[in-house]
């Protein structure tokens, strides 16, 4: 479905932001980004990710398409 929201896991969000996975987990733990916790995993909505990327001083990393 075209209108389904996109969610990032912790590793994907860290890679796109260009930060270490531990840094991303700290952001989640400290409440710097809105996310949903599913068991031990986190899911970050595209909207929440965009908010974080917009106010972050980190330059997003270049993401290459995976084959």
PQR file of N, CA, C, O and H, with PARSE charges and radii, in Angstrom:
ATOM      1  N   UNK A   1       0.843  -1.185   0.000 -0.4000 1.5000
ATOM      2  CA  UNK A   1       0.000   0.000   0.000 -0.0000 2.0000
ATOM      3  C   UNK A   1       0.885   1.244   0.000  0.5500 1.7000
ATOM      4  O   UNK A   1       1.856   1.309   0.754 -0.5500 1.4000
ATOM      5  N   UNK A   2       0.568   2.213  -0.819 -0.4000 1.5000
ATOM      6  CA  UNK A   2       1.431   3.378  -0.960 -0.0000 2.0000
ATOM      7  C   UNK A   2       1.425   4.323   0.242  0.5500 1.7000
ATOM      8  O   UNK A   2       2.376   5.087   0.407 -0.5500 1.4000
ATOM      9  H   UNK A   2      -0.221   2.161  -1.432  0.4000 1.0000
ATOM     10  N   UNK A   3       0.407   4.301   1.073 -0.4000 1.5000
ATOM     11  CA  UNK A   3       0.321   5.241   2.189 -0.0000 2.0000
ATOM     12  C   UNK A   3       0.771   4.656   3.523  0.5500 1.7000
ATOM     13  O   UNK A   3       0.575   5.283   4.564 -0.5500 1.4000
ATOM     14  H   UNK A   3      -0.366   3.681   0.939  0.4000 1.0000
ATOM     15  N   UNK A   4       1.369   3.469   3.512 -0.4000 1.5000
ATOM     16  CA  UNK A   4       1.839   2.894   4.763 -0.0000 2.0000
ATOM     17  C   UNK A   4       3.065   3.659   5.240  0.5500 1.7000
ATOM     18  O   UNK A   4       3.954   3.963   4.445 -0.5500 1.4000
ATOM     19  H   UNK A   4       1.528   2.960   2.667  0.4000 1.0000
ATOM     20  N   UNK A   5       3.121   3.974   6.536 -0.4000 1.5000
ATOM     21  CA  UNK A   5       4.274   4.720   7.039 -0.0000 2.0000
ATOM     22  C   UNK A   5       5.547   3.878   7.000  0.5500 1.7000
ATOM     23  O   UNK A   5       5.510   2.660   7.173 -0.5500 1.4000
ATOM     24  H   UNK A   5       2.399   3.727   7.182  0.4000 1.0000
ATOM     25  N   UNK A   6       6.659   4.545   6.771 -0.4000 1.5000
ATOM     26  CA  UNK A   6       7.965   3.893   6.748 -0.0000 2.0000
ATOM     27  C   UNK A   6       8.549   3.937   8.149  0.5500 1.7000
ATOM     28  O   UNK A   6       8.461   4.955   8.835 -0.5500 1.4000
ATOM     29  H   UNK A   6       6.688   5.535   6.631  0.4000 1.0000
ATOM     30  N   UNK A   7       9.144   2.834   8.568 -0.4000 1.5000
ATOM     31  CA  UNK A   7       9.810   2.767   9.857 -0.0000 2.0000
ATOM     32  C   UNK A   7      11.254   2.330   9.674  0.5500 1.7000
ATOM     33  O   UNK A   7      11.556   1.484   8.832 -0.5500 1.4000
ATOM     34  H   UNK A   7       9.215   2.007   8.010  0.4000 1.0000
ATOM     35  N   UNK A   8      12.137   2.910  10.464 -0.4000 1.5000
ATOM     36  CA  UNK A   8      13.548   2.547  10.467 -0.0000 2.0000
ATOM     37  C   UNK A   8      13.851   1.775  11.741  0.5500 1.7000
ATOM     38  O   UNK A   8      13.277   2.060  12.792 -0.5500 1.4000
ATOM     39  H   UNK A   8      11.891   3.597  11.149  0.4000 1.0000
ATOM     40  N   UNK A   9      14.747   0.803  11.656 -0.4000 1.5000
ATOM     41  CA  UNK A   9      15.228   0.186  12.892 -0.0000 2.0000
ATOM     42  C   UNK A   9      16.436   0.992  13.365  0.5500 1.7000
ATOM     43  O   UNK A   9      16.867   1.925  12.687 -0.5500 1.4000
ATOM     44  H   UNK A   9      15.213   0.571  10.802  0.4000 1.0000
ATOM     45  N   UNK A  10      16.968   0.643  14.495 -0.4000 1.5000
ATOM     46  CA  UNK A  10      18.068   1.400  15.097 -0.0000 2.0000
ATOM     47  C   UNK A  10      19.278   1.470  14.176  0.5500 1.7000
ATOM     48  O   UNK A  10      19.873   2.535  14.006 -0.5500 1.4000
ATOM     49  H   UNK A  10      16.619  -0.115  15.046  0.4000 1.0000
ATOM     50  N   UNK A  11      19.642   0.340  13.583 -0.4000 1.5000
ATOM     51  CA  UNK A  11      20.820   0.293  12.729 -0.0000 2.0000
ATOM     52  C   UNK A  11      20.649   1.138  11.469  0.5500 1.7000
ATOM     53  O   UNK A  11      21.576   1.837  11.059 -0.5500 1.4000
ATOM     54  H   UNK A  11      19.159  -0.525  13.721  0.4000 1.0000
ATOM     55  N   UNK A  12      19.471   1.075  10.857 -0.4000 1.5000
ATOM     56  CA  UNK A  12      19.204   1.870   9.654 -0.0000 2.0000
ATOM     57  C   UNK A  12      19.270   3.361   9.964  0.5500 1.7000
ATOM     58  O   UNK A  12      19.884   4.130   9.224 -0.5500 1.4000
ATOM     59  H   UNK A  12      18.718   0.507  11.190  0.4000 1.0000
ATOM     60  N   UNK A  13      18.640   3.760  11.052 -0.4000 1.5000
ATOM     61  CA  UNK A  13      18.636   5.173  11.422 -0.0000 2.0000
ATOM     62  C   UNK A  13      20.051   5.669  11.700  0.5500 1.7000
ATOM     63  O   UNK A  13      20.417   6.766  11.276 -0.5500 1.4000
ATOM     64  H   UNK A  13      18.142   3.135  11.654  0.4000 1.0000
ATOM     65  N   UNK A  14      20.845   4.876  12.403 -0.4000 1.5000
ATOM     66  CA  UNK A  14      22.234   5.257  12.697 -0.0000 2.0000
ATOM     67  C   UNK A  14      23.032   5.405  11.404  0.5500 1.7000
ATOM     68  O   UNK A  14      23.796   6.358  11.254 -0.5500 1.4000
ATOM     69  H   UNK A  14      20.548   3.986  12.747  0.4000 1.0000
ATOM     70  N   UNK A  15      22.862   4.476  10.476 -0.4000 1.5000
ATOM     71  CA  UNK A  15      23.608   4.519   9.219 -0.0000 2.0000
ATOM     72  C   UNK A  15      23.252   5.766   8.417  0.5500 1.7000
ATOM     73  O   UNK A  15      24.140   6.438   7.893 -0.5500 1.4000
ATOM     74  H   UNK A  15      22.241   3.702  10.598  0.4000 1.0000
ATOM     75  N   UNK A  16      21.965   6.080   8.316 -0.4000 1.5000
ATOM     76  CA  UNK A  16      21.540   7.238   7.534 -0.0000 2.0000
ATOM     77  C   UNK A  16      22.019   8.541   8.179  0.5500 1.7000
ATOM     78  O   UNK A  16      22.417   9.474   7.481 -0.5500 1.4000
ATOM     79  H   UNK A  16      21.243   5.534   8.742  0.4000 1.0000
ATOM     80  N   UNK A  17      21.981   8.601   9.504 -0.4000 1.5000
ATOM     81  CA  UNK A  17      22.442   9.806  10.200 -0.0000 2.0000
ATOM     82  C   UNK A  17      23.960   9.915  10.248  0.5500 1.7000
ATOM     83  O   UNK A  17      24.507  10.990  10.492 -0.5500 1.4000
ATOM     84  H   UNK A  17      21.658   7.843  10.071  0.4000 1.0000
ATOM     85  N   UNK A  18      24.634   8.797  10.014 -0.4000 1.5000
ATOM     86  CA  UNK A  18      26.095   8.810  10.063 -0.0000 2.0000
ATOM     87  C   UNK A  18      26.629   8.794  11.481  0.5500 1.7000
ATOM     88  O   UNK A  18      27.704   9.329  11.751 -0.5500 1.4000
ATOM     89  H   UNK A  18      24.190   7.923   9.816  0.4000 1.0000
ATOM     90  N   UNK A  19      25.872   8.175  12.399 -0.4000 1.5000
ATOM     91  CA  UNK A  19      26.319   8.063  13.790 -0.0000 2.0000
ATOM     92  C   UNK A  19      26.467   6.591  14.146  0.5500 1.7000
ATOM     93  O   UNK A  19      25.953   5.718  13.447 -0.5500 1.4000
ATOM     94  H   UNK A  19      24.998   7.741  12.179  0.4000 1.0000
ATOM     95  N   UNK A  20      27.165   6.330  15.226 -0.4000 1.5000
ATOM     96  CA  UNK A  20      27.341   4.979  15.725 -0.0000 2.0000
ATOM     97  C   UNK A  20      26.001   4.450  16.238  0.5500 1.7000
ATOM     98  O   UNK A  20      25.156   5.219  16.697 -0.5500 1.4000
ATOM     99  H   UNK A  20      27.582   7.039  15.794  0.4000 1.0000
ATOM    100  N   UNK A  21      25.816   3.138  16.157 -0.4000 1.5000
ATOM    101  CA  UNK A  21      24.579   2.515  16.636 -0.0000 2.0000
ATOM    102  C   UNK A  21      24.374   2.812  18.124  0.5500 1.7000
ATOM    103  O   UNK A  21      23.243   3.036  18.555 -0.5500 1.4000
ATOM    104  H   UNK A  21      26.502   2.513  15.784  0.4000 1.0000
ATOM    105  N   UNK A  22      25.441   2.817  18.903 -0.4000 1.5000
ATOM    106  CA  UNK A  22      25.333   3.122  20.331 -0.0000 2.0000
ATOM    107  C   UNK A  22      24.825   4.559  20.549  0.5500 1.7000
ATOM    108  O   UNK A  22      24.054   4.816  21.473 -0.5500 1.4000
ATOM    109  H   UNK A  22      26.360   2.635  18.552  0.4000 1.0000
ATOM    110  N   UNK A  23      25.261   5.476  19.700 -0.4000 1.5000
ATOM    111  CA  UNK A  23      24.778   6.860  19.794 -0.0000 2.0000
ATOM    112  C   UNK A  23      23.279   6.912  19.515  0.5500 1.7000
ATOM    113  O   UNK A  23      22.533   7.604  20.208 -0.5500 1.4000
ATOM    114  H   UNK A  23      25.888   5.267  18.949  0.4000 1.0000
ATOM    115  N   UNK A  24      22.849   6.177  18.496 -0.4000 1.5000
ATOM    116  CA  UNK A  24      21.417   6.134  18.180 -0.0000 2.0000
ATOM    117  C   UNK A  24      20.635   5.553  19.342  0.5500 1.7000
ATOM    118  O   UNK A  24      19.569   6.062  19.689 -0.5500 1.4000
ATOM    119  H   UNK A  24      23.456   5.616  17.933  0.4000 1.0000
ATOM    120  N   UNK A  25      21.153   4.488  19.950 -0.4000 1.5000
ATOM    121  CA  UNK A  25      20.474   3.895  21.110 -0.0000 2.0000
ATOM    122  C   UNK A  25      20.404   4.888  22.270  0.5500 1.7000
ATOM    123  O   UNK A  25      19.414   4.915  23.000 -0.5500 1.4000
ATOM    124  H   UNK A  25      22.019   4.075  19.668  0.4000 1.0000
ATOM    125  N   UNK A  26      21.442   5.700  22.446 -0.4000 1.5000
ATOM    126  CA  UNK A  26      21.435   6.715  23.500 -0.0000 2.0000
ATOM    127  C   UNK A  26      20.363   7.762  23.207  0.5500 1.7000
ATOM    128  O   UNK A  26      19.649   8.188  24.115 -0.5500 1.4000
ATOM    129  H   UNK A  26      22.247   5.678  21.853  0.4000 1.0000
ATOM    130  N   UNK A  27      20.245   8.180  21.939 -0.4000 1.5000
ATOM    131  CA  UNK A  27      19.191   9.115  21.552 -0.0000 2.0000
ATOM    132  C   UNK A  27      17.821   8.548  21.928  0.5500 1.7000
ATOM    133  O   UNK A  27      16.972   9.263  22.460 -0.5500 1.4000
ATOM    134  H   UNK A  27      20.825   7.834  21.202  0.4000 1.0000
ATOM    135  N   UNK A  28      17.612   7.271  21.651 -0.4000 1.5000
ATOM    136  CA  UNK A  28      16.338   6.622  21.968 -0.0000 2.0000
ATOM    137  C   UNK A  28      16.111   6.569  23.470  0.5500 1.7000
ATOM    138  O   UNK A  28      15.033   6.914  23.955 -0.5500 1.4000
ATOM    139  H   UNK A  28      18.302   6.690  21.219  0.4000 1.0000
ATOM    140  N   UNK A  29      17.121   6.138  24.198 -0.4000 1.5000
ATOM    141  CA  UNK A  29      17.019   6.006  25.654 -0.0000 2.0000
ATOM    142  C   UNK A  29      16.764   7.362  26.319  0.5500 1.7000
ATOM    143  O   UNK A  29      15.994   7.457  27.274 -0.5500 1.4000
ATOM    144  H   UNK A  29      17.996   5.858  23.803  0.4000 1.0000
ATOM    145  N   UNK A  30      17.421   8.414  25.802 -0.4000 1.5000
ATOM    146  CA  UNK A  30      17.294   9.753  26.390 -0.0000 2.0000
ATOM    147  C   UNK A  30      16.054  10.507  25.906  0.5500 1.7000
ATOM    148  O   UNK A  30      15.794  11.627  26.347 -0.5500 1.4000
ATOM    149  H   UNK A  30      18.047   8.337  25.026  0.4000 1.0000
ATOM    150  N   UNK A  31      15.290   9.890  25.000 -0.4000 1.5000
ATOM    151  CA  UNK A  31      14.070  10.532  24.520 -0.0000 2.0000
ATOM    152  C   UNK A  31      14.308  11.626  23.498  0.5500 1.7000
ATOM    153  O   UNK A  31      13.434  12.469  23.295 -0.5500 1.4000
ATOM    154  H   UNK A  31      15.502   8.981  24.643  0.4000 1.0000
ATOM    155  N   UNK A  32      15.469  11.641  22.842 -0.4000 1.5000
ATOM    156  CA  UNK A  32      15.750  12.661  21.837 -0.0000 2.0000
ATOM    157  C   UNK A  32      15.028  12.401  20.527  0.5500 1.7000
ATOM    158  O   UNK A  32      14.950  13.272  19.660 -0.5500 1.4000
ATOM    159  H   UNK A  32      16.179  10.956  23.006  0.4000 1.0000
ATOM    160  N   UNK A  33      14.505  11.200  20.394 -0.4000 1.5000
ATOM    161  CA  UNK A  33      13.753  10.856  19.193 -0.0000 2.0000
ATOM    162  C   UNK A  33      12.542  10.033  19.611  0.5500 1.7000
ATOM    163  O   UNK A  33      12.632   9.167  20.481 -0.5500 1.4000
ATOM    164  H   UNK A  33      14.568  10.492  21.098  0.4000 1.0000
ATOM    165  N   UNK A  34      11.390  10.322  18.968 -0.4000 1.5000
ATOM    166  CA  UNK A  34      10.187   9.543  19.249 -0.0000 2.0000
ATOM    167  C   UNK A  34      10.313   8.196  18.549  0.5500 1.7000
ATOM    168  O   UNK A  34      10.683   8.127  17.377 -0.5500 1.4000
ATOM    169  H   UNK A  34      11.317  11.026  18.261  0.4000 1.0000
ATOM    170  N   UNK A  35      10.007   7.141  19.266 -0.4000 1.5000
ATOM    171  CA  UNK A  35      10.110   5.800  18.692 -0.0000 2.0000
ATOM    172  C   UNK A  35       9.158   4.858  19.407  0.5500 1.7000
ATOM    173  O   UNK A  35       8.640   5.155  20.483 -0.5500 1.4000
ATOM    174  H   UNK A  35       9.707   7.196  20.218  0.4000 1.0000
ATOM    175  N   UNK A  36       8.948   3.727  18.782 -0.4000 1.5000
ATOM    176  CA  UNK A  36       8.105   2.674  19.347 -0.0000 2.0000
ATOM    177  C   UNK A  36       9.018   1.527  19.732  0.5500 1.7000
ATOM    178  O   UNK A  36       9.872   1.116  18.946 -0.5500 1.4000
ATOM    179  H   UNK A  36       9.369   3.486  17.908  0.4000 1.0000
ATOM    180  N   UNK A  37       8.842   1.014  20.924 -0.4000 1.5000
ATOM    181  CA  UNK A  37       9.640  -0.121  21.354 -0.0000 2.0000
ATOM    182  C   UNK A  37       8.815  -1.394  21.192  0.5500 1.7000
ATOM    183  O   UNK A  37       7.713  -1.514  21.727 -0.5500 1.4000
ATOM    184  H   UNK A  37       8.148   1.348  21.562  0.4000 1.0000
ATOM    185  N   UNK A  38       9.371  -2.335  20.447 -0.4000 1.5000
ATOM    186  CA  UNK A  38       8.734  -3.632  20.223 -0.0000 2.0000
ATOM    187  C   UNK A  38       9.635  -4.691  20.837  0.5500 1.7000
ATOM    188  O   UNK A  38      10.599  -5.138  20.215 -0.5500 1.4000
ATOM    189  H   UNK A  38      10.267  -2.237  20.013  0.4000 1.0000
ATOM    190  N   UNK A  39       9.316  -5.086  22.057 -0.4000 1.5000
ATOM    191  CA  UNK A  39      10.202  -6.015  22.762 -0.0000 2.0000
ATOM    192  C   UNK A  39      11.519  -5.333  23.050  0.5500 1.7000
ATOM    193  O   UNK A  39      11.562  -4.326  23.757 -0.5500 1.4000
ATOM    194  H   UNK A  39       8.533  -4.723  22.562  0.4000 1.0000
ATOM    195  N   UNK A  40      12.592  -5.874  22.507 -0.4000 1.5000
ATOM    196  CA  UNK A  40      13.917  -5.270  22.692 -0.0000 2.0000
ATOM    197  C   UNK A  40      14.296  -4.348  21.539  0.5500 1.7000
ATOM    198  O   UNK A  40      15.330  -3.682  21.597 -0.5500 1.4000
ATOM    199  H   UNK A  40      12.558  -6.692  21.933  0.4000 1.0000
ATOM    200  N   UNK A  41      13.480  -4.300  20.500 -0.4000 1.5000
ATOM    201  CA  UNK A  41      13.794  -3.520  19.308 -0.0000 2.0000
ATOM    202  C   UNK A  41      13.052  -2.192  19.303  0.5500 1.7000
ATOM    203  O   UNK A  41      11.985  -2.055  19.902 -0.5500 1.4000
ATOM    204  H   UNK A  41      12.640  -4.841  20.453  0.4000 1.0000
ATOM    205  N   UNK A  42      13.634  -1.223  18.621 -0.4000 1.5000
ATOM    206  CA  UNK A  42      13.016   0.083  18.443 -0.0000 2.0000
ATOM    207  C   UNK A  42      12.635   0.258  16.987  0.5500 1.7000
ATOM    208  O   UNK A  42      13.321  -0.248  16.100 -0.5500 1.4000
ATOM    209  H   UNK A  42      14.501  -1.334  18.135  0.4000 1.0000
ATOM    210  N   UNK A  43      11.550   0.969  16.732 -0.4000 1.5000
ATOM    211  CA  UNK A  43      11.152   1.359  15.385 -0.0000 2.0000
ATOM    212  C   UNK A  43      10.921   2.862  15.410  0.5500 1.7000
ATOM    213  O   UNK A  43      10.193   3.385  16.255 -0.5500 1.4000
ATOM    214  H   UNK A  43      10.992   1.381  17.453  0.4000 1.0000
ATOM    215  N   UNK A  44      11.550   3.534  14.476 -0.4000 1.5000
ATOM    216  CA  UNK A  44      11.478   4.985  14.386 -0.0000 2.0000
ATOM    217  C   UNK A  44      10.698   5.333  13.130  0.5500 1.7000
ATOM    218  O   UNK A  44      11.083   4.941  12.029 -0.5500 1.4000
ATOM    219  H   UNK A  44      12.141   3.110  13.791  0.4000 1.0000
ATOM    220  N   UNK A  45       9.612   6.062  13.288 -0.4000 1.5000
ATOM    221  CA  UNK A  45       8.799   6.418  12.122 -0.0000 2.0000
ATOM    222  C   UNK A  45       9.573   7.402  11.248  0.5500 1.7000
ATOM    223  O   UNK A  45      10.468   8.105  11.716 -0.5500 1.4000
ATOM    224  H   UNK A  45       9.299   6.381  14.182  0.4000 1.0000
ATOM    225  N   UNK A  46       9.210   7.433   9.984 -0.4000 1.5000
ATOM    226  CA  UNK A  46       9.868   8.350   9.056 -0.0000 2.0000
ATOM    227  C   UNK A  46       9.695   9.797   9.516  0.5500 1.7000
ATOM    228  O   UNK A  46      10.620  10.600   9.396 -0.5500 1.4000
ATOM    229  H   UNK A  46       8.482   6.862   9.603  0.4000 1.0000
ATOM    230  N   UNK A  47       8.522  10.131  10.040 -0.4000 1.5000
ATOM    231  CA  UNK A  47       8.270  11.493  10.512 -0.0000 2.0000
ATOM    232  C   UNK A  47       9.180  11.832  11.693  0.5500 1.7000
ATOM    233  O   UNK A  47       9.762  12.916  11.733 -0.5500 1.4000
ATOM    234  H   UNK A  47       7.771   9.479  10.138  0.4000 1.0000
ATOM    235  N   UNK A  48       9.307  10.912  12.657 -0.4000 1.5000
ATOM    236  CA  UNK A  48      10.177  11.159  13.811 -0.0000 2.0000
ATOM    237  C   UNK A  48      11.634  11.219  13.381  0.5500 1.7000
ATOM    238  O   UNK A  48      12.409  12.018  13.906 -0.5500 1.4000
ATOM    239  H   UNK A  48       8.834  10.031  12.625  0.4000 1.0000
ATOM    240  N   UNK A  49      12.006  10.374  12.424 -0.4000 1.5000
ATOM    241  CA  UNK A  49      13.371  10.381  11.912 -0.0000 2.0000
ATOM    242  C   UNK A  49      13.666  11.712  11.240  0.5500 1.7000
ATOM    243  O   UNK A  49      14.737  12.284  11.443 -0.5500 1.4000
ATOM    244  H   UNK A  49      11.376   9.725  11.997  0.4000 1.0000
ATOM    245  N   UNK A  50      12.725  12.214  10.438 -0.4000 1.5000
ATOM    246  CA  UNK A  50      12.901  13.499   9.766 -0.0000 2.0000
ATOM    247  C   UNK A  50      13.057  14.630  10.782  0.5500 1.7000
ATOM    248  O   UNK A  50      13.854  15.545  10.576 -0.5500 1.4000
ATOM    249  H   UNK A  50      11.855  11.749  10.273  0.4000 1.0000
ATOM    250  N   UNK A  51      12.298  14.568  11.878 -0.4000 1.5000
ATOM    251  CA  UNK A  51      12.441  15.577  12.934 -0.0000 2.0000
ATOM    252  C   UNK A  51      13.845  15.542  13.517  0.5500 1.7000
ATOM    253  O   UNK A  51      14.470  16.585  13.707 -0.5500 1.4000
ATOM    254  H   UNK A  51      11.651  13.825  12.045  0.4000 1.0000
ATOM    255  N   UNK A  52      14.336  14.357  13.797 -0.4000 1.5000
ATOM    256  CA  UNK A  52      15.681  14.208  14.364 -0.0000 2.0000
ATOM    257  C   UNK A  52      16.732  14.686  13.378  0.5500 1.7000
ATOM    258  O   UNK A  52      17.650  15.410  13.764 -0.5500 1.4000
ATOM    259  H   UNK A  52      13.829  13.509  13.643  0.4000 1.0000
ATOM    260  N   UNK A  53      16.622  14.304  12.129 -0.4000 1.5000
ATOM    261  CA  UNK A  53      17.592  14.689  11.114 -0.0000 2.0000
ATOM    262  C   UNK A  53      17.574  16.199  10.889  0.5500 1.7000
ATOM    263  O   UNK A  53      18.609  16.805  10.615 -0.5500 1.4000
ATOM    264  H   UNK A  53      15.876  13.716  11.815  0.4000 1.0000
ATOM    265  N   UNK A  54      16.401  16.795  11.006 -0.4000 1.5000
ATOM    266  CA  UNK A  54      16.279  18.229  10.789 -0.0000 2.0000
ATOM    267  C   UNK A  54      16.907  19.063  11.877  0.5500 1.7000
ATOM    268  O   UNK A  54      17.415  20.150  11.602 -0.5500 1.4000
ATOM    269  H   UNK A  54      15.560  16.302  11.229  0.4000 1.0000
ATOM    270  N   UNK A  55      16.886  18.585  13.100 -0.4000 1.5000
ATOM    271  CA  UNK A  55      17.451  19.387  14.186 -0.0000 2.0000
ATOM    272  C   UNK A  55      18.824  18.898  14.618  0.5500 1.7000
ATOM    273  O   UNK A  55      19.447  19.488  15.500 -0.5500 1.4000
ATOM    274  H   UNK A  55      16.473  17.702  13.323  0.4000 1.0000
ATOM    275  N   UNK A  56      19.297  17.823  14.000 -0.4000 1.5000
ATOM    276  CA  UNK A  56      20.602  17.283  14.329 -0.0000 2.0000
ATOM    277  C   UNK A  56      21.684  18.088  13.628  0.5500 1.7000
ATOM    278  O   UNK A  56      21.470  18.604  12.530 -0.5500 1.4000
ATOM    279  H   UNK A  56      18.791  17.344  13.283  0.4000 1.0000
ATOM    280  N   UNK A  57      22.837  18.194  14.257 -0.4000 1.5000
ATOM    281  CA  UNK A  57      23.961  18.857  13.626 -0.0000 2.0000
ATOM    282  C   UNK A  57      24.811  17.862  12.851  0.5500 1.7000
ATOM    283  O   UNK A  57      25.845  18.227  12.292 -0.5500 1.4000
ATOM    284  H   UNK A  57      23.011  17.776  15.148  0.4000 1.0000
ATOM    285  N   UNK A  58      24.388  16.632  12.817 -0.4000 1.5000
ATOM    286  CA  UNK A  58      25.096  15.586  12.096 -0.0000 2.0000
ATOM    287  C   UNK A  58      24.659  15.632  10.641  0.5500 1.7000
ATOM    288  O   UNK A  58      23.464  15.696  10.352 -0.5500 1.4000
ATOM    289  H   UNK A  58      23.548  16.335  13.272  0.4000 1.0000
ATOM    290  N   UNK A  59      25.612  15.601   9.730 -0.4000 1.5000
ATOM    291  CA  UNK A  59      25.289  15.561   8.316 -0.0000 2.0000
ATOM    292  C   UNK A  59      24.907  14.144   7.938  0.5500 1.7000
ATOM    293  O   UNK A  59      25.682  13.219   8.182 -0.5500 1.4000
ATOM    294  H   UNK A  59      26.582  15.549   9.964  0.4000 1.0000
ATOM    295  N   UNK A  60      23.738  13.943   7.350 -0.4000 1.5000
ATOM    296  CA  UNK A  60      23.330  12.595   6.974 -0.0000 2.0000
ATOM    297  C   UNK A  60      24.335  11.948   6.034  0.5500 1.7000
ATOM    298  O   UNK A  60      24.869  12.597   5.135 -0.5500 1.4000
ATOM    299  H   UNK A  60      23.108  14.695   7.152  0.4000 1.0000
ATOM    300  N   UNK A  61      24.582  10.676   6.248 -0.4000 1.5000
ATOM    301  CA  UNK A  61      25.502   9.925   5.403 -0.0000 2.0000
ATOM    302  C   UNK A  61      24.864   9.614   4.073  0.5500 1.7000
ATOM    303  O   UNK A  61      23.639   9.547   3.965 -0.5500 1.4000
ATOM    304  H   UNK A  61      24.148  10.149   6.978  0.4000 1.0000
ATOM    305  N   UNK A  62      25.683   9.423   3.063 -0.4000 1.5000
ATOM    306  CA  UNK A  62      25.188   9.032   1.753 -0.0000 2.0000
ATOM    307  C   UNK A  62      24.786   7.564   1.824  0.5500 1.7000
ATOM    308  O   UNK A  62      25.584   6.716   2.224 -0.5500 1.4000
ATOM    309  H   UNK A  62      26.678   9.477   3.150  0.4000 1.0000
ATOM    310  N   UNK A  63      23.571   7.268   1.443 -0.4000 1.5000
ATOM    311  CA  UNK A  63      23.073   5.910   1.490 -0.0000 2.0000
ATOM    312  C   UNK A  63      23.030   5.366   0.070  0.5500 1.7000
ATOM    313  O   UNK A  63      22.426   5.965  -0.820 -0.5500 1.4000
ATOM    314  H   UNK A  63      22.922   7.956   1.117  0.4000 1.0000
ATOM    315  N   UNK A  64      23.682   4.216  -0.131 -0.4000 1.5000
ATOM    316  CA  UNK A  64      23.690   3.592  -1.439 -0.0000 2.0000
ATOM    317  C   UNK A  64      22.589   2.537  -1.489  0.5500 1.7000
ATOM    318  O   UNK A  64      22.309   1.868  -0.494 -0.5500 1.4000
ATOM    319  H   UNK A  64      24.172   3.730   0.592  0.4000 1.0000
ATOM    320  N   UNK A  65      21.983   2.400  -2.634 -0.4000 1.5000
ATOM    321  CA  UNK A  65      20.939   1.397  -2.810 -0.0000 2.0000
ATOM    322  C   UNK A  65      21.546   0.011  -2.711  0.5500 1.7000
ATOM    323  O   UNK A  65      22.621  -0.248  -3.253 -0.5500 1.4000
ATOM    324  H   UNK A  65      22.211   2.943  -3.442  0.4000 1.0000
ATOM    325  N   UNK A  66      20.853  -0.875  -2.017 -0.4000 1.5000
ATOM    326  CA  UNK A  66      21.316  -2.245  -1.895 -0.0000 2.0000
ATOM    327  C   UNK A  66      20.700  -3.076  -3.003  0.5500 1.7000
ATOM    328  O   UNK A  66      19.516  -2.935  -3.309 -0.5500 1.4000
ATOM    329  H   UNK A  66      19.980  -0.665  -1.577  0.4000 1.0000
ATOM    330  N   UNK A  67      21.502  -3.942  -3.604 -0.4000 1.5000
ATOM    331  CA  UNK A  67      21.005  -4.779  -4.702 -0.0000 2.0000
ATOM    332  C   UNK A  67      20.287  -5.985  -4.179  0.5500 1.7000
ATOM    333  O   UNK A  67      19.802  -6.802  -4.961 -0.5500 1.4000
ATOM    334  H   UNK A  67      22.463  -4.056  -3.355  0.4000 1.0000
TER
END
